Each structure stands twice: as C-alpha cells, then as structure tokens.
Amino acid sequence: MTIYLLTFIIVALLIVAMAVGVMVGRKPIAGSCGGLGKLGLECEMGCENPCEKRLARQKAAEEARLAAEATKQ
C-alpha cells in the first residue's frame, strides 16, 4: 500500500509541476524528433494554410470526385 501511495504522490507532483510550467508560460513540451517542423510541413492536416503538396492532393481528389459524379449522370 505504501508503494501505491508513494507512486500516486510522485505522479501528482509531476502533474502539478507541468501545470505550473504552463501557467508560467514556459515553452510547451515538444518531441525530440522535431515533429512536422522537421519534415518541412507548415501545419497539421485540416489547417487554414495547407502546404502545397496537400493543396495538390485536395485538388486531385476534388477533380476525381467531379469526374465520378459526371460519369454517374
């Protein structure tokens, strides 16, 4: 029982420390691999300013959808 209590206290202290860090305005925790910035992408999927490759994929998908609709009629 002592181990569970000690573990709970340690985890709670870590959560409080992270919350205080966020409230103080420190930089958020980031992955070590660099994420999308490392790949040269500006934003995640569905953002307001998609990259050129995503715009091209969206345009191709829209054209394919329109072509499929045209063949149905």
N, C-alpha and C positions, 0 to 999 in steps of 0.2 A: 504494500500500500504506500509505503514511503517513496518508492521509486516513481509511482504514478503521480503522486503529489508533487514531487520534485520536477518531474518532466513537465507537468502542467504549468508550474510556476515559471520554468525556463521559457517555454513556448509563449506564455502570456507576456513575459518581459520582452521577448523579441518582437512580438506584435506591437506592443506599446512603443518600443524604440523606433520601429518603422513608421508608426503613425506620427510620432513626434518629428521624425525626419521629414515627412511630407508636410506637416504643418509649418515647419521652419522654412520650407521652400528649397530644400536640397534637390539636386538632380535625381529624378526617379531611377529606380533600379533598372539596369539595361543588361541585355545578354552579352556574353563575351564574344560572340561571333559577329556582332555588328548588325545583325538583322537585315532589313530591307535596304538600309543605307549602304551596306557593304556590297549589295548587288547592283547598286546604282538606280534603284527604284525610288521614286519620289514619295509614293504613298501606297497605302493598302488598297485592296480591291474595293471598288464602290466609292472611292473618294470623289471629291468635286473636281479635282485636277488630275485625271489619269495620265499615265505615261503614254508615249507614242505607240509602243507595242500593244498596249491594252486598247487604245483607240482603234488601231488597225484590226484587232480581233473583234471588237464590238461592231465595226463597220462590216466586216466579212459575215458575221453572224446575222446582222440585220438584212444584208443582201440575200443570204441563203434563206432566211425566213420569208422575205418578199417573193423570192423565186418559187418557194414551196407553195405559197398561197396562190400565186399566179397559175401554177400547174393544176391546182385543185379546181379552179374555176373553169 
